[in-house]
Amino acid sequence: MAEIVNSMPASGRHHKYDYESMFDGQARRFTHGVDFSCGASSFSVAVLAAARRRELYVKTKTNGDSVYVQAIGKRGPASML
């Protein structure tokens, strides 16, 4: 029979990008081939998804091979839909 344990082990999962620094409120430009290797639109979607998981509102702008990111603030209850 399976053993009963006190808690689940740590996942050991780490993020590919440093979202905590990325979401500090400063406007930042990320460049394809330097800061990310996927397409610019895919990187933008990943940033938005990470922000949503953290209940943050983030502005992104894609311009060629660059993606501009700025965290604006916490999401309110109405924007979580």
VOPAGU-2260 file (C-alpha; in pm, 1 decimal, decimal comma):
REM VOPAGU-2260
SITE   aa  ch    i         X         Y         Z
SITE  MET   A    0       0,0       0,0       0,0
SITE  ALA   A    1     114,0     358,3     -69,8
SITE  GLU   A    2     292,7     547,2     205,6
SITE  ILE   A    3     121,5     847,7     366,4
SITE  VAL   A    4     346,0    1156,8     376,3
SITE  ASN   A    5     319,5    1488,3     561,5
SITE  SER   A    6     353,6    1710,9     255,2
SITE  MET   A    7     423,3    1711,9    -115,2
SITE  PRO   A    8     787,1    1754,0    -222,1
SITE  ALA   A    9     896,3    2084,7    -372,9
SITE  SER   A   10     844,8    2091,4    -746,5
SITE  GLY   A   11    1193,5    2217,3    -822,4
SITE  ARG   A   12    1038,3    2406,6   -1112,2
SITE  HIS   A   13    1212,0    2722,6   -1215,8
SITE  HIS   A   14    1101,5    2978,8   -1468,5
SITE  LYS   A   15    1288,2    3042,1   -1789,3
SITE  TYR   A   16    1253,5    3418,2   -1739,3
SITE  ASP   A   17    1301,4    3631,2   -1427,6
SITE  TYR   A   18     942,2    3749,9   -1400,7
SITE  GLU   A   19     991,8    3905,5   -1057,3
SITE  SER   A   20    1243,5    4152,1   -1200,9
SITE  MET   A   21    1043,0    4189,1   -1521,0
SITE  PHE   A   22     732,9    4295,9   -1326,5
SITE  ASP   A   23     897,0    4564,6   -1111,2
SITE  GLY   A   24     717,2    4850,0   -1292,3
SITE  GLN   A   25    1007,9    4960,1   -1511,5
SITE  ALA   A   26     950,2    4969,6   -1888,2
SITE  ARG   A   27    1181,7    4714,8   -2049,1
SITE  ARG   A   28    1272,7    4611,1   -2403,3
SITE  PHE   A   29    1342,5    4243,6   -2470,4
SITE  THR   A   30    1516,4    4148,9   -2793,9
SITE  HIS   A   31    1477,4    3823,6   -2988,1
SITE  GLY   A   32    1797,8    3621,0   -2986,2
SITE  VAL   A   33    1928,5    3805,9   -2680,2
SITE  ASP   A   34    1655,0    3788,8   -2418,0
SITE  PHE   A   35    1424,4    3523,1   -2567,6
SITE  SER   A   36    1447,2    3261,8   -2842,0
SITE  CYS   A   37    1082,0    3207,9   -2938,6
SITE  GLY   A   38     885,3    3440,5   -3162,9
SITE  ALA   A   39     810,8    3789,9   -3033,8
SITE  SER   A   40     435,4    3726,0   -3019,4
SITE  SER   A   41     490,4    3397,6   -2830,8
SITE  PHE   A   42     712,2    3575,2   -2577,8
SITE  SER   A   43     447,9    3845,0   -2533,1
SITE  VAL   A   44     180,2    3579,6   -2467,6
SITE  ALA   A   45     408,1    3406,4   -2212,9
SITE  VAL   A   46     465,3    3737,0   -2031,7
SITE  LEU   A   47      92,2    3812,6   -2020,4
SITE  ALA   A   48      14,8    3463,5   -1888,8
SITE  ALA   A   49     279,3    3495,8   -1615,5
SITE  ALA   A   50     137,1    3833,7   -1517,5
SITE  ARG   A   51    -214,8    3694,0   -1499,0
SITE  ARG   A   52     -97,2    3411,7   -1269,4
SITE  ARG   A   53      47,3    3679,9   -1041,6
SITE  GLU   A   54    -272,6    3888,2   -1067,1
SITE  LEU   A   55     -82,5    4173,8   -1232,8
SITE  TYR   A   56    -179,2    4402,9   -1517,3
SITE  VAL   A   57     101,8    4429,1   -1772,8
SITE  LYS   A   58     128,5    4628,7   -2093,3
SITE  THR   A   59     316,9    4471,7   -2384,1
SITE  LYS   A   60     405,8    4610,9   -2724,5
SITE  THR   A   61     566,8    4408,8   -3001,3
SITE  ASN   A   62     782,1    4598,9   -3251,0
SITE  GLY   A   63     966,3    4375,4   -3496,4
SITE  ASP   A   64    1200,4    4150,8   -3297,9
SITE  SER   A   65    1154,3    4349,7   -2976,9
SITE  VAL   A   66     891,0    4319,3   -2706,2
SITE  TYR   A   67     833,0    4605,9   -2464,3
SITE  VAL   A   68     694,2    4515,0   -2122,3
SITE  GLN   A   69     578,9    4724,1   -1828,3
SITE  ALA   A   70     389,7    4609,0   -1520,4
SITE  ILE   A   71     119,3    4859,9   -1431,9
SITE  GLY   A   72     -22,6    4719,2   -1108,8
SITE  LYS   A   73    -243,0    4458,2    -945,2
SITE  ARG   A   74    -553,8    4334,2   -1121,9
SITE  GLY   A   75    -883,7    4413,6    -956,9
SITE  PRO   A   76   -1160,8    4155,2    -904,5
SITE  ALA   A   77   -1353,8    4271,9   -1213,8
SITE  SER   A   78   -1053,8    4222,6   -1443,3
SITE  MET   A   79   -1000,9    3860,5   -1337,2
SITE  LEU   A   80   -1283,3    3734,4   -1561,3
